[in-house]
Amino acid sequence: MSAHPPLHLAVALDGTGWHPAAWREPSARPRDLFTADYWAGLVTEAERGLLDFVTFEDGFGLQSSHPTGPDARTDQVRGRLDAVLVAARVAPLTRRIGLVPTVVATHTEPFHVSKAIATLDYVSAGRAGLRVRVTARPDEAAHFGRRAFPPLSAEDRDTPGGQDLIAELFEEAADHIEVVRRLWDSWEDDAEIRDVATGRFIDRDKLHPIDFQGRHFSVRGPSITPRPPQGQPLVSALAHDGVPYRLVGRSADLGYVTPRDTDHARAVVAEIRAAQAAAGRAEEPLHVFGDLVVFLDDDAPAAEDRKARLDGLAGHASAGDAEVFTGTPGQLADHLLELRRAGLSGFRLRPGVIGHDLERITRGLVPALQRRGAFRHAYEADTLRGLLGLARPANRYAATL
């Protein structure tokens, strides 16, 4: 039996999988990619495996092999559905698993986000979250016409101008999260009376303007949507280095990180914990999940061969921001438990080919972790915050007695 708390597990859903040639696999179902049944089937399978939550990728530009703008490729998946709407469609078909769509804070008003995620929390009966994302892609900014960004290559990121732009975008994201959180609290939990006999539906004294004034947003409030069932749905963000680590430490309930090995994971966790303490949140729970792309088969050579074959179809070796793991579910279980020693409380797995690797996670990895005493055998809570051991927070505007 493990001496550690059980691991938390999530799956990141994106198209047909995280390998650019995944759509060409027999299990990929590319013709179903833009149907509700496709996404419902994936999330139902993830819930079958007792996973904590799924994330849905999103963006305001077509997927691209170039990090700073569109490409001209025709041999990879392009186009996607709106993540929040997909989550809302799937919510009534599931009962326990959390639903975490991606929201691009750079070009989306926090008022819109607050009511969309609050609505998702109602539709799912308390299983909503969001993954906050920033973007500096010029083609995405051009869709909105409110600002312009210069192309920002990997080399440009290390220049003073690049660093200033990145810092500004993440500072804006922190304000975005703060506004969203305040709007979720702008209705007290008992603001709705709904008393037919007296004719009183609402107590107007329990709706609060948030009066947020900042460099990036000026929002009066209150929201038009009552406080979500969880009070505060889960806020998460992906972080690769110092500036986004500070966003996670300052503003998030959960951060996704991409460690290269156990020592790197330990250093990343320490940096996030330091940022959390600097933000005055040292006593608050904050999860740090490791992100891995996974190719799983019954034996390791088969997984390696499958990835190599996909690399051949793509014309290059697939390598992104996260570690790529090829092997068996049992080997992955051992690898995750080793990484956990660095202070990670869970993992978000990115299936290389969703049609193949998702079931290897739910029907192979999960039993392997259960045999090691490291994963649940049944859902123990009805809300996403409950699954992650996060208490329902008090309303900041409610009068204390």
Phi, psi and omega in degrees: 000134181291143176275352181266160171299153178303147176291153168258142181228135174228162175234136177265119181259127179210110177057233178261001179143175188272352172272135184297339178261010184302327185294345182269357177285149180301331182274001193281330180056053182297333180289342180261002191301329183254032176247153179294323182299324179301309183289323177299320179295320179295314183290324176299319177295319177297322178291325176303325179276007176065026180292153181293314181197168170241149171250150178243125179287156177198165178186173180252009175228157176300146174307149185209150173280352176256132184289340186253359181181181183288160173240181182251016185289145176241004185253016178226159181299131174226138182099145179205162175274163178291127187294318181295320180291323176298315179299319180293325178291322183282332188308311182292348182267356181233167186234328189234330188287143178283153184233115189233092177282155175276138177233128180273103184292333186299326185236013183239130180292136181299331178298316179297316181296317184300315182284330178293314181286326174298318178297317177300323179294322176292314182298325182265002182058045172095032182236021186265153170207183173214150171252116182276132181230145173246160179213141174242017181289126180299324182293328178288318178299327182294339178293337188249332173072014182262342179201166179228141178242141172285155173303135186236093179283173178301322179291323181294331182299333183269359177278160177304318179295318178295318180295322178296319180295315180298315179299320180295318181295321180283332173293320175298319179297322177296317176296321178302312179297318181298317178296314179302315181296318179295321179295323176299329180270357188289345169253128172290159185299329182251029180292331180269120181268313177056044182262103182296322184298320182265350181076015180258116177267327189218148174259102186296337179290347182254017168251129191237127168298142179267337175048050179277125175234115180218183181294331189250335184219147171228108189231122181281309185075180001283179174294165171266355183249128178303162183305134183298157179306323178279359187077297175230103173303159183298134173247125182226162180205148175271135184223133180245339182204194194304312184296309176292333174300321180293324176298315179299312182296327184276323197232342192259162169267339184206136175240140174259130181232165187234071182288148178278328181198184185296318180296318178295319178300319180297319179293320179295314179300318179298321180293320178293319179297323177294319178294323178297315179295319180297332179274003180077024183245020188302330183270355181273144175292137178214116180277144171236115181255140171272138177261132175221140168272131187233139171236113188239135175215176183292335172222152187298318179301325178295319178294319179294319179294321180296314178297318180298320178296318177295320176301321178296319177295324181283339181089006179195161176286127181284121178212123181241216184277342187246158175301140175256122180252128172239131181164201181266161174304321179294320177295321177295320178302314179296321180295317179296320180292328175292314179297327180302331180299342180278357179108005175285138180261353180186185183217143170249115184262136179252104182296129177301314174232110187301318183297339179255308192280337179298314179292330176293333175285309187286327186251354178240302181295313183302310176300325179296319177291322178298319179296334178270006181068027188244006181210152184299156173254351177200153174295135183251003180208161182260349181243160179293318177300321179296318179298326183268005179072027180257125180291155173286118187286152174291155178282126184293338184262350182289140179292136177262138183266000000 
